[in-house]
Amino acid sequence: MALLVMSCTAFKEIFCLMRVLRLSFLSFLLVLCCLSNVAVAQQRLVDEVKKEISGLSLTVDNYRSSLTKIKKALENNETKDKAEPWWIAGKIQYMIYDKMMNNKAAGEKIKSTDAGLALVDGYEKFQTALFKDTLIITDKKGNPILDKKTKKNKIKTKYSQDIANRIVDHLVDYSAVAGDFYLAGDWDNAYQAWDIYCLTAKSDWAKKKKINEPDSVIGYNRFFQGLAAYQAKRYDDAITQLANARSLGYRKKALYDTWIDALIRQQDTIYLVSVAHEAHDRLGAKDPRYVRILINHYLKSKNYDEANSLLDEVLASDSTVAEYYDLKGRLTDTQQGIDVALPYYRKAVELNPELPMAQFDLGNALYSKAISLDDHRSGAAIKLYQEALPHLEKAYKLMPNNEDVKKILSRIYYVTGNTKLDEL
């Protein structure tokens, strides 16, 4: 009977090998018996572990010991392509998670991320089991039976329903362990756990069990999944999941800010402008950053009418934001020249002396005006240099790595004979 464990394919392969090696039929039978015994031993191992975990009083260590045993069956050629060992391995991981949660409820201290790892790994094992848990239904002659409607082979499964039930029953747990992973700085596992939650919440399995998670809740989880991807520097994944969160109705400022940061890092200018536009339309003048992105885009595309219209709109809604005046100064500088732009730069610095670009833009405008004079070493030019100097020095203090600031400062120091030149 042991010989029947061998598959037809394996039998043919060994028979071919026998012919190549010119083994006698008796030798062939001996080899076959040995290999069959290996197959039987592996199946015995699977059955043994399945019996072990059926006990009601197992500890976490007991489950982990059983998991170590079943892993051999996941690697052995005789059993690794069967669904059963993968189902058992996944089941054990879910049992470990449940046991750890019960222990926690009883007052025992546990490492939450260890419980989470068991849950995530259990899901992965189950996915492999699902893939392998497909049996073609045959007639008495061994021929596949076709489904009358689909005209495809009829199939049956043995473990899939149990797998589906276990995953869905732990739906909320996946969101919880994702939070544990996130707090521990394990961004990749946090991302995966949130992904499992969101996919399962929308699955047919959940629908069959009449579980209907609101889009707002799933969107909230997708948002945090996007944050985890961003923290892991997986910016493309962050962009995808933040877009998913937004489509599900999650449209808080934190979403737009992280989304924009990820797009900037990926240098996706077109998408960036679109998101900034939506953020501004939805949140108004809450953050000058959105306006800055849009204005820079309008300036590059020379769409001055749109730029002026936007700046006039935000200044009318809030005239206390320094950055809006700085942007208006840049736009005016481009269209009408430095003299008309200077009042806007001065207003920006007055409203917020700590705004680096406002200090730089004012200093740069005064410097540019000085070098435009016929004699850029004249008294009038020196006066403009001296007026520009404190603004550029402030900008340098706020942006010590900005090469443009250093370059202009060094030129002014050189022209005016300032000893600070050597300090740059």
C-alpha positions as CSV (number, residue, x, y, z in Angstrom):
1,M,0.0,0.0,0.0
2,A,2.9,2.3,0.6
3,L,3.7,2.2,-3.1
4,L,0.4,3.8,-3.9
5,V,1.5,7.1,-2.1
6,M,3.9,7.8,-5.0
7,S,2.5,10.0,-7.7
8,C,2.4,8.8,-11.4
9,T,4.8,11.6,-12.3
10,A,7.3,10.6,-9.6
11,F,7.0,6.9,-10.7
12,K,7.7,7.8,-14.4
13,E,10.7,9.9,-13.4
14,I,12.2,7.2,-11.3
15,F,11.5,4.6,-14.0
16,C,13.4,6.8,-16.5
17,L,16.3,7.1,-14.0
18,M,16.4,3.4,-13.7
19,R,16.8,2.9,-17.4
20,V,19.6,5.5,-17.5
21,L,21.4,3.9,-14.7
22,R,20.5,0.4,-16.0
23,L,19.2,-0.7,-12.7
24,S,17.5,-4.1,-12.3
25,F,13.8,-4.1,-11.6
26,L,14.5,-5.4,-8.1
27,S,16.8,-2.5,-7.5
28,F,14.1,-0.2,-8.8
29,L,11.6,-1.7,-6.4
30,L,14.0,-1.2,-3.5
31,V,14.6,2.5,-4.4
32,L,10.8,2.9,-4.8
33,C,10.2,1.4,-1.4
34,C,12.7,3.7,0.2
35,L,11.2,6.8,-1.4
36,S,7.7,5.6,-0.5
37,N,8.7,5.2,3.1
38,V,9.9,8.8,3.1
39,A,6.5,9.9,1.7
40,V,4.7,7.9,4.4
41,A,7.0,9.4,7.1
42,Q,6.2,12.9,6.0
43,Q,2.4,12.2,5.9
44,R,2.8,10.6,9.3
45,L,4.4,13.8,10.6
46,V,1.6,15.9,9.2
47,D,-1.0,13.7,10.9
48,E,1.0,13.7,14.2
49,V,1.1,17.5,14.3
50,K,-2.6,17.7,13.4
51,K,-3.4,15.5,16.4
52,E,-1.0,17.5,18.7
53,I,-2.8,20.8,18.2
54,S,-6.2,19.3,18.8
55,G,-5.5,19.4,22.6
56,L,-7.4,21.9,24.6
57,S,-4.7,22.8,27.1
58,L,-1.7,23.7,24.9
59,T,0.6,26.5,25.8
60,V,2.1,29.0,23.3
61,D,5.4,27.0,23.6
62,N,3.5,23.8,22.7
63,Y,2.1,25.4,19.6
64,R,5.5,26.8,18.6
65,S,7.0,23.3,19.0
66,S,4.3,21.9,16.7
67,L,4.9,24.7,14.2
68,T,8.6,23.8,14.1
69,K,7.7,20.2,13.3
70,I,5.2,21.1,10.5
71,K,7.7,23.3,8.8
72,K,9.6,20.2,7.7
73,A,6.5,19.2,5.7
74,L,6.4,22.6,4.1
75,E,9.9,22.0,2.6
76,N,9.7,18.3,1.8
77,N,9.0,17.4,-1.8
78,E,6.4,14.8,-0.8
79,T,4.2,17.2,1.1
80,K,5.1,20.8,0.2
81,D,2.7,20.9,-2.7
82,K,-0.3,19.7,-0.6
83,A,-2.7,22.1,1.0
84,E,-3.0,20.3,4.3
85,P,0.5,21.1,5.8
86,W,0.1,24.7,4.9
87,W,-3.4,24.8,6.4
88,I,-2.1,23.2,9.6
89,A,0.9,25.7,9.8
90,G,-1.5,28.7,9.3
91,K,-4.0,27.3,11.8
92,I,-1.2,26.9,14.4
93,Q,-0.2,30.6,14.0
94,Y,-3.8,31.7,14.5
95,M,-3.9,29.5,17.6
96,I,-0.7,31.1,18.9
97,Y,-2.2,34.5,18.4
98,D,-5.5,33.5,20.2
99,K,-3.6,31.9,23.1
100,M,-1.4,35.0,23.5
101,M,-4.5,37.3,23.6
102,N,-6.2,35.0,26.2
103,N,-3.0,35.2,28.3
104,K,-3.0,39.0,28.0
105,A,-6.7,39.1,29.1
106,A,-5.7,37.0,32.1
107,G,-3.1,39.5,33.1
108,E,0.0,38.1,31.5
109,K,2.4,40.5,29.8
110,I,3.0,39.6,26.2
111,K,4.9,41.2,23.3
112,S,2.1,42.5,21.1
113,T,4.3,42.4,18.0
114,D,5.0,38.7,18.5
115,A,1.3,38.1,18.5
116,G,1.0,40.2,15.4
117,L,3.7,38.3,13.6
118,A,1.9,35.1,14.2
119,L,-1.3,36.5,12.8
120,V,0.4,37.9,9.6
121,D,2.4,34.7,9.0
122,G,-0.7,32.6,9.6
123,Y,-2.5,34.6,6.8
124,E,0.4,34.0,4.5
125,K,0.4,30.3,5.2
126,F,-3.3,30.2,4.5
127,Q,-2.9,32.0,1.2
128,T,-0.6,29.2,0.1
129,A,-3.0,26.6,1.3
130,L,-5.9,28.2,-0.6
131,F,-3.8,28.1,-3.8
132,K,-3.2,24.4,-3.3
133,D,-6.6,23.5,-2.0
134,T,-8.2,22.8,-5.4
135,L,-9.2,19.3,-6.3
136,I,-10.7,18.5,-9.7
137,I,-13.8,16.3,-9.4
138,T,-13.6,13.3,-11.7
139,D,-16.0,10.5,-12.8
140,K,-15.4,6.8,-12.1
141,K,-13.0,6.6,-15.0
142,G,-10.9,9.5,-13.7
143,N,-12.1,12.0,-16.3
144,P,-12.8,15.6,-15.1
145,I,-16.5,16.5,-14.7
146,L,-17.4,19.7,-16.5
147,D,-19.7,22.3,-14.9
148,K,-22.7,22.7,-17.2
149,K,-22.9,26.5,-16.8
150,T,-19.2,27.5,-16.9
151,K,-18.0,24.6,-19.1
152,K,-15.0,24.4,-16.8
153,N,-13.8,21.5,-14.6
154,K,-15.8,21.1,-11.4
155,I,-13.6,21.6,-8.4
156,K,-14.0,21.0,-4.7
157,T,-12.0,22.3,-1.7
158,K,-11.3,20.8,1.7
159,Y,-9.8,23.5,3.8
160,S,-10.9,26.8,2.1
161,Q,-14.0,27.3,4.2
162,D,-12.2,26.9,7.5
163,I,-9.4,29.3,6.3
164,A,-12.0,31.9,5.2
165,N,-13.8,31.7,8.6
166,R,-10.6,32.1,10.6
167,I,-9.4,35.1,8.6
168,V,-12.7,36.9,8.8
169,D,-13.1,36.1,12.5
170,H,-9.8,37.9,13.0
171,L,-10.7,40.9,10.8
172,V,-10.5,43.5,13.6
173,D,-7.4,41.9,15.0
174,Y,-5.5,42.7,11.9
175,S,-6.2,46.4,12.3
176,A,-5.2,46.2,15.9
177,V,-1.8,44.4,15.3
178,A,-1.1,46.9,12.5
179,G,-1.3,49.7,15.1
180,D,1.1,47.7,17.3
181,F,3.5,47.3,14.5
182,Y,3.3,51.0,13.6
183,L,4.0,52.1,17.2
184,A,7.0,49.7,17.3
185,G,8.4,51.2,14.1
186,D,7.8,48.0,12.1
187,W,6.5,49.8,9.0
188,D,6.4,46.9,6.6
189,N,4.4,44.6,8.9
190,A,2.1,47.4,9.8
191,Y,1.5,48.0,6.1
192,Q,0.8,44.3,5.5
193,A,-1.5,43.9,8.4
194,W,-3.6,47.0,7.4
195,D,-3.6,45.6,3.8
196,I,-5.0,42.3,5.1
197,Y,-7.7,44.1,7.1
198,C,-8.8,46.2,4.1
199,L,-8.8,43.4,1.6
200,T,-10.7,41.0,4.0
201,A,-13.2,43.7,4.9
202,K,-14.2,44.0,1.3
203,S,-14.1,40.2,0.5
204,D,-16.9,37.9,-0.4
205,W,-16.1,36.0,2.8
206,A,-17.0,39.0,4.9
207,K,-20.2,39.6,2.9
208,K,-21.3,36.0,3.5
209,K,-20.8,36.5,7.2
210,K,-22.8,39.8,6.9
211,I,-19.8,41.9,7.9
212,N,-20.1,45.3,6.4
213,E,-17.3,47.6,7.4
214,P,-18.1,51.3,6.5
215,D,-16.0,52.9,3.8
216,S,-15.0,55.6,6.3
217,V,-13.5,52.9,8.6
218,I,-11.6,51.2,5.7
219,G,-10.5,54.6,4.4
220,Y,-9.1,55.4,7.9
221,N,-7.1,52.2,7.8
222,R,-5.9,52.8,4.3
223,F,-4.7,56.2,5.5
224,F,-2.5,54.7,8.2
225,Q,-1.3,52.0,5.7
226,G,-0.2,54.9,3.5
227,L,1.6,56.5,6.5
228,A,3.4,53.2,7.2
229,A,4.5,53.0,3.6
230,Y,5.8,56.6,3.8
231,Q,7.7,55.8,6.9
232,A,9.3,52.8,5.2
233,K,10.2,55.1,2.3
234,R,8.0,53.1,0.0
235,Y,6.7,56.3,-1.6
236,D,4.9,54.7,-4.5
237,D,2.9,52.5,-2.1
238,A,2.2,55.5,0.1
239,I,0.8,57.4,-2.9
240,T,-1.4,54.5,-3.9
241,Q,-2.8,53.9,-0.4
242,L,-3.4,57.6,0.4
243,A,-5.2,57.9,-2.9
244,N,-7.3,54.8,-1.8
245,A,-8.0,56.4,1.5
246,R,-9.1,59.6,-0.2
247,S,-11.4,57.8,-2.6
248,L,-13.1,56.1,0.5
249,G,-13.8,59.5,2.0
250,Y,-10.8,60.1,4.3
251,R,-9.8,63.7,3.5
252,K,-8.1,65.1,6.5
253,K,-5.2,67.6,6.3
254,A,-2.7,64.9,7.4
255,L,-3.6,62.8,4.4
256,Y,-3.0,65.7,1.9
257,D,0.3,66.7,3.6
258,T,1.7,63.1,3.5
259,W,0.5,62.6,0.0
260,I,2.2,65.8,-1.2
261,D,5.4,64.9,0.6
262,A,5.5,61.5,-1.1
263,L,4.8,63.1,-4.5
264,I,7.6,65.6,-4.0
265,R,10.0,62.8,-3.2
266,Q,8.9,60.9,-6.3
267,Q,9.1,64.1,-8.4
268,D,5.6,63.6,-9.8
269,T,4.9,67.2,-10.6
270,I,1.7,66.8,-12.5
271,Y,0.1,64.7,-9.8
272,L,1.5,67.0,-7.1
273,V,-0.2,70.0,-8.5
274,S,-3.5,68.1,-8.8
275,V,-3.4,67.1,-5.1
276,A,-2.3,70.5,-4.0
277,H,-5.2,72.0,-5.9
278,E,-7.7,69.6,-4.3
279,A,-6.2,70.3,-0.8
280,H,-6.5,74.0,-1.3
281,D,-10.1,73.8,-2.6
282,R,-11.0,71.6,0.3
283,L,-9.1,73.2,3.2
284,G,-8.9,76.7,2.0
285,A,-6.1,78.9,3.3
286,K,-5.2,76.6,6.2
287,D,-1.7,75.9,4.8
288,P,0.3,78.3,2.5
289,R,2.1,75.3,1.2
290,Y,-0.7,74.3,-1.1
291,V,-0.8,77.8,-2.5
292,R,3.0,77.9,-2.9
293,I,3.0,74.7,-5.0
294,L,0.2,76.1,-7.2
295,I,1.9,79.5,-7.6
296,N,5.2,77.9,-8.5
297,H,3.4,75.8,-11.1
298,Y,1.7,78.8,-12.5
299,L,4.9,80.8,-12.6
300,K,6.8,78.0,-14.5
301,S,3.9,77.7,-17.0
302,K,3.7,81.5,-17.2
303,N,0.0,81.3,-16.2
304,Y,0.1,84.7,-14.5
305,D,-3.6,85.3,-14.6
306,E,-4.3,82.2,-12.6
307,A,-1.5,83.0,-10.2
308,N,-2.8,86.5,-9.5
309,S,-6.3,85.3,-9.1
310,L,-5.3,82.7,-6.5
311,L,-3.1,85.1,-4.6
312,D,-5.7,87.8,-4.5
313,E,-8.2,85.2,-3.3
314,V,-6.1,84.0,-0.4
315,L,-4.9,87.5,0.6
316,A,-8.6,88.6,0.7
317,S,-9.4,85.6,3.0
318,D,-6.4,86.0,5.3
319,S,-4.1,89.0,5.1
320,T,-1.9,87.9,7.9
321,V,0.0,85.1,6.2
322,A,3.6,86.2,5.3
323,E,4.1,83.6,2.7
324,Y,1.2,84.9,0.6
325,Y,2.9,88.3,0.4
326,D,6.2,86.7,-0.4
327,L,4.6,84.8,-3.3
328,K,2.8,87.9,-4.5
329,G,6.2,89.6,-4.5
330,R,7.7,87.0,-6.7
331,L,4.8,87.1,-9.1
332,T,4.9,90.9,-9.2
333,D,8.7,90.8,-9.6
334,T,8.3,88.6,-12.7
335,Q,5.6,90.7,-14.2
336,Q,6.3,94.3,-13.2
337,G,9.8,94.4,-11.8
338,I,11.7,94.7,-8.4
339,D,10.4,98.2,-7.4
340,V,6.8,97.1,-7.5
341,A,7.5,93.8,-5.8
342,L,9.6,95.3,-2.9
343,P,6.5,96.4,-0.8
344,Y,5.2,92.8,-0.8
345,Y,8.6,91.4,0.2
346,R,8.9,93.9,3.0
347,K,5.3,93.1,4.2
348,A,6.2,89.4,4.3
349,V,9.3,90.0,6.5
350,E,7.3,92.3,8.7
351,L,4.6,89.7,9.3
352,N,7.1,86.8,9.8
353,P,10.8,87.6,10.3
354,E,11.5,83.9,10.7
355,L,10.3,83.0,7.2
356,P,13.5,82.0,5.4
357,M,12.4,82.6,1.8
358,A,10.9,86.0,2.6
359,Q,14.2,87.2,4.1
360,F,16.0,85.8,1.1
361,D,13.7,87.2,-1.5
362,L,13.8,90.7,0.0
363,G,17.6,90.6,0.3
364,N,18.0,89.2,-3.2
365,A,15.7,91.9,-4.6
366,L,17.8,94.7,-3.0
367,Y,21.0,93.0,-4.2
368,S,19.6,92.7,-7.7
369,K,18.6,96.3,-7.7
370,A,22.2,97.3,-6.7
371,I,23.9,95.3,-9.4
372,S,21.5,96.7,-12.0
373,L,23.0,100.2,-11.4
374,D,25.6,101.5,-13.9
375,D,28.2,101.5,-11.2
376,H,27.5,98.7,-8.8
377,R,30.2,100.0,-6.4
378,S,28.7,103.5,-6.2
379,G,27.3,105.0,-3.0
380,A,23.8,104.1,-4.0
381,A,24.8,100.5,-4.7
382,I,26.6,100.2,-1.4
383,K,23.6,101.5,0.5
384,L,21.4,98.8,-1.2
385,Y,24.0,96.2,-0.3
386,Q,24.0,97.3,3.3
387,E,20.2,97.2,3.4
388,A,20.1,93.7,1.8
389,L,22.8,92.3,4.1
390,P,20.8,91.7,7.4
391,H,18.0,90.0,5.4
392,L,20.5,87.7,3.6
393,E,22.4,87.0,6.9
394,K,19.1,86.1,8.5
395,A,18.2,83.8,5.6
396,Y,21.6,82.2,5.9
397,K,21.0,81.5,9.6
398,L,17.7,79.9,8.8
399,M,19.0,78.1,5.7
400,P,22.7,77.4,6.2
401,N,22.8,74.9,3.4
402,N,21.3,77.1,0.8
403,E,23.9,77.7,-1.9
404,D,22.1,80.7,-3.4
405,V,22.2,82.6,-0.1
406,K,25.9,81.8,0.4
407,K,26.7,83.0,-3.1
408,I,25.0,86.4,-2.9
409,L,26.4,86.9,0.7
410,S,29.9,86.2,-0.4
411,R,29.6,88.7,-3.3
412,I,28.3,91.5,-1.0
413,Y,31.0,90.8,1.6
414,Y,33.6,90.9,-1.2
415,V,32.3,94.2,-2.7
416,T,32.0,95.9,0.7
417,G,35.2,94.5,2.1
418,N,33.4,92.7,4.9
419,T,35.7,90.4,6.9
420,K,32.8,87.9,7.3
421,L,33.7,86.6,3.9
422,D,36.2,84.3,5.4
423,E,33.5,82.7,7.7
424,L,31.4,81.4,4.8
